[in-house]
Amino acid sequence: MRHTTHILFSIFIIVVIYELIPPLKSIVPFTYAIAIAPIGALFPDLDHPRSYISRGNWEFLSLAICKTTPHRGWTHSLVGATLFTASLVIFLWYFKASISYALIFFIGYMTHLLSDSLNPTGVNWFWPKRKKYKIDLVRTGSEGEERLQTLLIFGIAGLLVYDVLYNASSLLK
């Protein structure tokens, strides 16, 4: 999937979760969550040197990771999600920030794995086991992916309109 699809999918899932679990706003503000989740959603692609996240500030980390795994290797697994989230927890703890933000990062990371599972290549969720889980639904860069992006945009907009009309804009307060 393209980075825009991963970003939109992570935001959509965060909006759904925050609509279903309103007390979550008191732990991690919604505006922070829609900024943190997309970062988590991009992190698995650090194993691809030409991915969106591998350019710029993350290039050094990406080069190191690319030496340890092919694309959709350990970074596209529960091992990768756990390793990166645990690293973030340590970072947040060290700087005395709320480790709750790591939960949102983890959710974003999982949305990446979930959306890549809709691709014919699939995801090796339980690395180092070799089995890939996939549903041949959306090919990267295809018209189907563009339709999925459109659906996600309308889904996000629809949920936000619902929030404004029926929840007194609770997400944005």
TORKOL-4160 file (C-alpha; in steps of 0.2 Angstrom, whole numbers, padded with zeros to 4 digits, m for minus):
173
<pt num="1" X="0000" Y="0000" Z="0000"/>
<pt num="2" X="0005" Y="0018" Z="m0003"/>
<pt num="3" X="0009" Y="0029" Z="0012"/>
<pt num="4" X="m0007" Y="0039" Z="0010"/>
<pt num="5" X="m0017" Y="0024" Z="0012"/>
<pt num="6" X="m0009" Y="0019" Z="0028"/>
<pt num="7" X="m0011" Y="0036" Z="0035"/>
<pt num="8" X="m0029" Y="0037" Z="0030"/>
<pt num="9" X="m0033" Y="0020" Z="0037"/>
<pt num="10" X="m0024" Y="0024" Z="0053"/>
<pt num="11" X="m0034" Y="0040" Z="0055"/>
<pt num="12" X="m0050" Y="0031" Z="0051"/>
<pt num="13" X="m0047" Y="0017" Z="0064"/>
<pt num="14" X="m0042" Y="0030" Z="0077"/>
<pt num="15" X="m0059" Y="0040" Z="0074"/>
<pt num="16" X="m0069" Y="0024" Z="0076"/>
<pt num="17" X="m0060" Y="0019" Z="0092"/>
<pt num="18" X="m0062" Y="0036" Z="0099"/>
<pt num="19" X="m0081" Y="0036" Z="0095"/>
<pt num="20" X="m0083" Y="0019" Z="0103"/>
<pt num="21" X="m0072" Y="0023" Z="0118"/>
<pt num="22" X="m0075" Y="0041" Z="0123"/>
<pt num="23" X="m0065" Y="0040" Z="0139"/>
<pt num="24" X="m0049" Y="0037" Z="0129"/>
<pt num="25" X="m0049" Y="0056" Z="0126"/>
<pt num="26" X="m0044" Y="0059" Z="0144"/>
<pt num="27" X="m0029" Y="0048" Z="0142"/>
<pt num="28" X="m0023" Y="0054" Z="0125"/>
<pt num="29" X="m0031" Y="0069" Z="0117"/>
<pt num="30" X="m0039" Y="0065" Z="0100"/>
<pt num="31" X="m0029" Y="0078" Z="0091"/>
<pt num="32" X="m0013" Y="0070" Z="0097"/>
<pt num="33" X="m0020" Y="0053" Z="0092"/>
<pt num="34" X="m0023" Y="0058" Z="0074"/>
<pt num="35" X="m0005" Y="0064" Z="0073"/>
<pt num="36" X="0003" Y="0049" Z="0082"/>
<pt num="37" X="m0006" Y="0035" Z="0074"/>
<pt num="38" X="m0001" Y="0039" Z="0056"/>
<pt num="39" X="0018" Y="0039" Z="0062"/>
<pt num="40" X="0015" Y="0022" Z="0069"/>
<pt num="41" X="0007" Y="0017" Z="0053"/>
<pt num="42" X="0022" Y="0022" Z="0042"/>
<pt num="43" X="0035" Y="0014" Z="0054"/>
<pt num="44" X="0034" Y="m0004" Z="0046"/>
<pt num="45" X="0040" Y="0003" Z="0030"/>
<pt num="46" X="0057" Y="0008" Z="0037"/>
<pt num="47" X="0062" Y="m0009" Z="0029"/>
<pt num="48" X="0060" Y="m0002" Z="0012"/>
<pt num="49" X="0074" Y="0011" Z="0007"/>
<pt num="50" X="0062" Y="0021" Z="m0005"/>
<pt num="51" X="0047" Y="0021" Z="0006"/>
<pt num="52" X="0040" Y="0038" Z="0012"/>
<pt num="53" X="0046" Y="0037" Z="0030"/>
<pt num="54" X="0063" Y="0031" Z="0024"/>
<pt num="55" X="0067" Y="0047" Z="0017"/>
<pt num="56" X="0073" Y="0062" Z="0027"/>
<pt num="57" X="0075" Y="0061" Z="0045"/>
<pt num="58" X="0073" Y="0042" Z="0046"/>
<pt num="59" X="0085" Y="0038" Z="0032"/>
<pt num="60" X="0099" Y="0032" Z="0044"/>
<pt num="61" X="0087" Y="0020" Z="0054"/>
<pt num="62" X="0080" Y="0014" Z="0038"/>
<pt num="63" X="0097" Y="0010" Z="0031"/>
<pt num="64" X="0101" Y="0000" Z="0047"/>
<pt num="65" X="0085" Y="m0009" Z="0046"/>
<pt num="66" X="0086" Y="m0013" Z="0028"/>
<pt num="67" X="0103" Y="m0023" Z="0032"/>
<pt num="68" X="0093" Y="m0034" Z="0044"/>
<pt num="69" X="0077" Y="m0038" Z="0034"/>
<pt num="70" X="0069" Y="m0038" Z="0016"/>
<pt num="71" X="0053" Y="m0028" Z="0014"/>
<pt num="72" X="0039" Y="m0035" Z="0024"/>
<pt num="73" X="0051" Y="m0045" Z="0035"/>
<pt num="74" X="0052" Y="m0043" Z="0054"/>
<pt num="75" X="0046" Y="m0025" Z="0053"/>
<pt num="76" X="0029" Y="m0031" Z="0046"/>
<pt num="77" X="0026" Y="m0042" Z="0061"/>
<pt num="78" X="0020" Y="m0042" Z="0079"/>
<pt num="79" X="0038" Y="m0043" Z="0083"/>
<pt num="80" X="0042" Y="m0027" Z="0074"/>
<pt num="81" X="0026" Y="m0019" Z="0082"/>
<pt num="82" X="0032" Y="m0024" Z="0099"/>
<pt num="83" X="0050" Y="m0019" Z="0097"/>
<pt num="84" X="0046" Y="m0002" Z="0090"/>
<pt num="85" X="0032" Y="0001" Z="0103"/>
<pt num="86" X="0043" Y="m0004" Z="0118"/>
<pt num="87" X="0057" Y="0007" Z="0111"/>
<pt num="88" X="0045" Y="0022" Z="0111"/>
<pt num="89" X="0039" Y="0017" Z="0129"/>
<pt num="90" X="0057" Y="0019" Z="0135"/>
<pt num="91" X="0059" Y="0035" Z="0125"/>
<pt num="92" X="0043" Y="0042" Z="0133"/>
<pt num="93" X="0048" Y="0036" Z="0150"/>
<pt num="94" X="0065" Y="0044" Z="0149"/>
<pt num="95" X="0058" Y="0061" Z="0144"/>
<pt num="96" X="0045" Y="0059" Z="0157"/>
<pt num="97" X="0031" Y="0060" Z="0144"/>
<pt num="98" X="0015" Y="0050" Z="0145"/>
<pt num="99" X="0018" Y="0032" Z="0140"/>
<pt num="100" X="0000" Y="0031" Z="0134"/>
<pt num="101" X="0005" Y="0039" Z="0118"/>
<pt num="102" X="0014" Y="0022" Z="0114"/>
<pt num="103" X="m0003" Y="0014" Z="0114"/>
<pt num="104" X="m0009" Y="0025" Z="0100"/>
<pt num="105" X="0008" Y="0022" Z="0090"/>
<pt num="106" X="0005" Y="0003" Z="0092"/>
<pt num="107" X="m0013" Y="0005" Z="0085"/>
<pt num="108" X="m0006" Y="0015" Z="0070"/>
<pt num="109" X="0007" Y="0001" Z="0068"/>
<pt num="110" X="m0006" Y="m0012" Z="0068"/>
<pt num="111" X="m0017" Y="m0003" Z="0055"/>
<pt num="112" X="m0002" Y="m0004" Z="0043"/>
<pt num="113" X="m0001" Y="m0023" Z="0046"/>
<pt num="114" X="m0020" Y="m0025" Z="0044"/>
<pt num="115" X="m0020" Y="m0014" Z="0028"/>
<pt num="116" X="m0005" Y="m0024" Z="0020"/>
<pt num="117" X="m0014" Y="m0040" Z="0024"/>
<pt num="118" X="m0027" Y="m0034" Z="0011"/>
<pt num="119" X="m0014" Y="m0035" Z="m0002"/>
<pt num="120" X="m0009" Y="m0051" Z="m0012"/>
<pt num="121" X="0008" Y="m0051" Z="m0005"/>
<pt num="122" X="0001" Y="m0052" Z="0013"/>
<pt num="123" X="0010" Y="m0050" Z="0030"/>
<pt num="124" X="0020" Y="m0062" Z="0040"/>
<pt num="125" X="0012" Y="m0057" Z="0056"/>
<pt num="126" X="0020" Y="m0071" Z="0067"/>
<pt num="127" X="0038" Y="m0069" Z="0060"/>
<pt num="128" X="0050" Y="m0078" Z="0061"/>
<pt num="129" X="0037" Y="m0091" Z="0056"/>
<pt num="130" X="0036" Y="m0090" Z="0037"/>
<pt num="131" X="0017" Y="m0090" Z="0034"/>
<pt num="132" X="0010" Y="m0074" Z="0026"/>
<pt num="133" X="m0008" Y="m0069" Z="0029"/>
<pt num="134" X="m0017" Y="m0061" Z="0015"/>
<pt num="135" X="m0033" Y="m0057" Z="0007"/>
<pt num="136" X="m0031" Y="m0053" Z="m0011"/>
<pt num="137" X="m0042" Y="m0037" Z="m0011"/>
<pt num="138" X="m0032" Y="m0022" Z="m0015"/>
<pt num="139" X="m0016" Y="m0021" Z="m0025"/>
<pt num="140" X="m0003" Y="m0007" Z="m0022"/>
<pt num="141" X="m0005" Y="0008" Z="m0033"/>
<pt num="142" X="m0021" Y="0001" Z="m0041"/>
<pt num="143" X="m0038" Y="0009" Z="m0045"/>
<pt num="144" X="m0044" Y="m0002" Z="m0030"/>
<pt num="145" X="m0032" Y="0007" Z="m0019"/>
<pt num="146" X="m0038" Y="0024" Z="m0025"/>
<pt num="147" X="m0056" Y="0018" Z="m0021"/>
<pt num="148" X="m0051" Y="0012" Z="m0004"/>
<pt num="149" X="m0043" Y="0029" Z="m0001"/>
<pt num="150" X="m0059" Y="0038" Z="m0006"/>
<pt num="151" X="m0069" Y="0027" Z="0005"/>
<pt num="152" X="m0058" Y="0030" Z="0020"/>
<pt num="153" X="m0059" Y="0049" Z="0017"/>
<pt num="154" X="m0078" Y="0048" Z="0016"/>
<pt num="155" X="m0078" Y="0037" Z="0031"/>
<pt num="156" X="m0067" Y="0049" Z="0041"/>
<pt num="157" X="m0078" Y="0064" Z="0036"/>
<pt num="158" X="m0094" Y="0054" Z="0040"/>
<pt num="159" X="m0088" Y="0050" Z="0057"/>
<pt num="160" X="m0083" Y="0068" Z="0061"/>
<pt num="161" X="m0099" Y="0074" Z="0055"/>
<pt num="162" X="m0108" Y="0061" Z="0066"/>
<pt num="163" X="m0098" Y="0067" Z="0080"/>
<pt num="164" X="m0103" Y="0085" Z="0077"/>
<pt num="165" X="m0121" Y="0082" Z="0075"/>
<pt num="166" X="m0124" Y="0068" Z="0088"/>
<pt num="167" X="m0109" Y="0070" Z="0101"/>
<pt num="168" X="m0108" Y="0089" Z="0101"/>
<pt num="169" X="m0090" Y="0089" Z="0093"/>
<pt num="170" X="m0084" Y="0079" Z="0108"/>
<pt num="171" X="m0068" Y="0073" Z="0098"/>
<pt num="172" X="m0062" Y="0090" Z="0095"/>
<pt num="173" X="m0065" Y="0097" Z="0112"/>
